[in-house]
Amino acid sequence: MSGPMPSVLVVDHNALRAEDREIYRELQSVHGFEVSVITPREWREQFGHVVCDPESSSLRVIPSPVLFMGKTHRVVYGALASAMRSLQPDLLWVNSEPEGFAALQAALLCSLRSNAPGLVFETWRNIPYGEPGVPFPVRWSWLCKAIESFVLSRSAHGVTHSPGGSAIFHARGFDRILEVPPWVDQRVFSPPDGVTAPARERSSGFTVGFVGRFVPEKGVLVLLDAVEASGVQTDVVLMGDGPQRAWIESHAASMGPSSRVSILPPRPHPDVAKVMRTLDVLVLPSVERPGWSEQFGRVIIEAMACGVPVVGSSSGAIPKVIGGAGILFPSGNVADLAATLSRLHEHPDERLRLSAAGLERVAAEYSVAPVARKYADLLVELASRSRHR
């Protein structure tokens, strides 16, 4: 586009940590956008209380007081209105589902301005919530539907991270939506000591891991049953927490002597990467349930970036995320998963092949550079439209 590159004001509750802003630095330093990021001044999450990191680059970061701290669907930003007045951005990019309070706040502020920025929202939606018989999975589903309708009517575009999620919005008449995968930071998630996985051989042992929430839909019990059914001497590492933890601990304690299960609490990304590098295989055994299927499975691309072979169920987006760089099994099928684990244990050459395929897929699809290019193309197009209104 002719003229200066667009100015973009981003609202992102995930940008408190400096390492989680790399996509915005890439858009500014490589693609030439003027980027400012509003993020909560502090936040409560599963790791405890987090305070916004200072920013050492030229990226402008605005720590904001928030209402409903820690509630990603309800958070409201105290600094948003003043930042819009002072920065006069071409585009307002909000990391919020269209039924979220942050998206509503942004849409309301845009509606009050005669020269409003183009509004962009984000979504992980892969279930058609709001359709007849499919209520939003929260109280006041009717309110969510009303907020979404208002936000869609005032949005220039949407970004969906769940493969196939755009079809849900097309069906309700909103076709201005682009599928962009989440990005993985290869500075954090990388093979050990910078050595590519195909060059890394293990002398002994077989370690299988899971990282995620301990809830029925994530299928942790399916994984434990499959490990036991495989008959393979296996170390199992489970990192996470949730309401199913007691059941998982009880099940792990009852397993035979061929399996040793370690349960680790949730940890920040650098610690997750360290654990992933100890695995021979990462499994995401998600199980289809009414009103839920796997939206993406970020741990898949994080494990791939660490050079770890991945196995995933057929739930939701998992097959498209893995592509040909991992192994799939039918959701909930213990016997099939057990056979897969047994085969990978017996064939380290296949594990090395999958490691190489995963690293290649991450570099091409999920690293910062290709994801930032997709955002850059969209933002340039939207800013051009906005300036010619």
Secondary structure, DSSP 8 states (H G I E B T S, - for coil): --SS--EEEEE-TT-SSGGGGHHHHHHHHTT--EEEEEEESEEEETTEEEE-----SS-EEEEE-EESTT-TTT-EETTHHHHHHHH--SEEEE-S-TTSHHHHHHHHHHHT-TT--EEEEEE---S-TTBTTB--SSS-HHHHHHHHHHHHHT-SEEEE-STTTHHHHHHTT---EEE------TTTS--GGG--GGG----S--EEEEES--SGGG-HHHHHHHHHHHT--EEEEEE--STTHHHHHHHHHTS-TTEEEEEE----HHHHHHHHTT-SEEEE----BTTB--S--HHHHHHHHTT--EEEESSTTHHHHHTTSSEEE-TT-HHHHHHHHHHHHH-HHHHHHHHHHHHHHIIIIISHHHHHHHHHHHHHHHHHHHHT-
